[in-house]
């Protein structure tokens, strides 16, 4: 995996967007900077869960247009990386995920991601950055497991992420 490269690409995209738009990140108020990122990733997770319909019945992943799965997954990844960059949690590497219990069940993964994001936000709000880093590692690992469950390879995701970031 090239996690560090993903963090760098996301930081460059955000800087470019800020320069092009002329809008400061805290235009909605400093107190909303965190809330916007966390709400955005939760919305993207919801869109992805809705696309799979895993909460109703098991929809065959192969029946869903690949581009839709990739787009929604990577939009969520952008916000996850953005959270890591904003709160200096971008120090993780591939080895950080070794001890995280594996799961392939979409319902469990989505639930663990929502719960983990809530815990992470609370920890960061309370300036508990060491515990926040551990929770971020958990959430990131679950997000990677979600890719596997959706049959997204790292190389496929990386190429798509890099291509869409360059054109953004």
Secondary structure, 3 states (H helix, E strand, C coil): CCHHHHHHHHHHHHHHHHHHHCCCHHHHCCCHHHHHHHHHHHHHHHHHHHHHCCCCCCCCHHHCCHHHHHHHHHHHHHHHHHHHHHCCCCCCCHHHHCCCCCCCCHHHHHHHHHHHHHHHHHHHHCCCHHHHHHHHHHHHHHHHHHHHHCCCCHHHHHHHHHHHHHHC
